[in-house]
Structure formats: structure tokens, C-alpha cells
Amino acid sequence: MSRAARAFVAAVMVAGPAVAADAQPPRAATPCTACHGPKGVATMPDAPHIAGQPRAYLVEQLKAFRSGRRTHEVMTFMAKNLSDADIQEIADWYSSFEIEVKPRP
């Protein structure tokens, strides 16, 4: 992980999720966890954190990747076979988390 990515992760801290601590991502979100993490905090330096993003935003972006309106080498491939129900499930999951940003001590 790059120095900039580590600094960003250190600056953004996840507060308590709105779902149970031991809850598992829904089936449709399972592939997403490889880069975006099971609770939306990215595990790859070039993947954005998506926890707490507005549901409507996540739906719109996934549909844009699926249709080709928005392109990204990985996301275009990952989204192309998502159904509308899959997109709703993914958006519901990742939008259910709360994010809190705190300055470093």
C-alpha cells in the first residue's frame, strides 16, 4: 500500500456500522469485497471506500459501469452481468454503514 493510501486510510475511520458487527455481505456484494472490503473500506490502494455512500449514488454508478456509460477496466467487467436486483442489494449493503471522519491526534 502506498504512503498516500495509508495516510488516507488513517484519516478516514469507520464508526460503528448500521448492521450487526458479525453480518456478512449479501451474495451479490461478495465479489466487491476483494477490492472494496466487506464493510466498504477499500483493501486495494486504488479502490475507493464505498461505505456510507448514498444508496442512489451507488445504484447510479453501478448501472453506469454496467451500461458502459462509465468505464473502468475492473468495474466495467465486474458490473456487466449484475441484475437490477444485484445492484439494489449491493447498494443497500454498502450504504448501510456510517462513516465518521476524525482529525489525527
HELIX and SHEET records of a PDB file:
HELIX    1   1 ARG A    3  ALA A   11  1                                   9    
HELIX    2   2 ARG A   27  CYS A   32  5                                   6    
HELIX    3   3 THR A   33  HIS A   36  1                                   4    
HELIX    4   4 ARG A   55  SER A   67  1                                  13    
HELIX    5   5 GLU A   73  ALA A   79  1                                   7    
HELIX    6   6 ASP A   84  SER A   95  1                                  12    
SHEET    1   A 2 VAL A  12  VAL A  14  0                                        
SHEET    2   A 2 ILE A  99  VAL A 101 -1                                        
END                                                                             
